[in-house]
Amino acid sequence: TTQKSWPTETDLLQSSEKLNRVISRKKKTFSRSKSLENEIKKEAQKFDEEFEIFKEKKASELKSMEQEILSLHSELENLNEKNSLFQKSSQQKEIEFQYENLQAAKLRNSNLNEKIQSLKNHCDNLKKSNE
């Protein structure tokens, strides 16, 4: 049987130094990871805040666009109504113009009929006087 020997003081010191170096590295690594974690948290918080501002801005822009669309829709309805009235007015004016032309034509026709009748009468009178 082999007997285990007890570590010497030097062995213990070397092991203790190695352990202290490992602990020191682990502390540094932990400290860096904590620092990175805090940085990441700060960046995430900053991103969340900026994203909230962005969302509010876009919501405000969307609301403005909706208002503009409603305003343009209302304006379009008004223009359509005015256009309809204008078309009716134009049609009415055209009808009145055609009616006036028809009345003038009837008057000219009536005057011509009177002249024709007058000429017929005159011809009849000439025939009678020639007989």
Summary of the structure (lengths in Angstrom):
residues: 131
radius of gyration: 54.6
end to end distance: 181.7
largest distance: 181.7
contacts: 244
relative contact order: 0.03
helix: 93%
strand: 0%
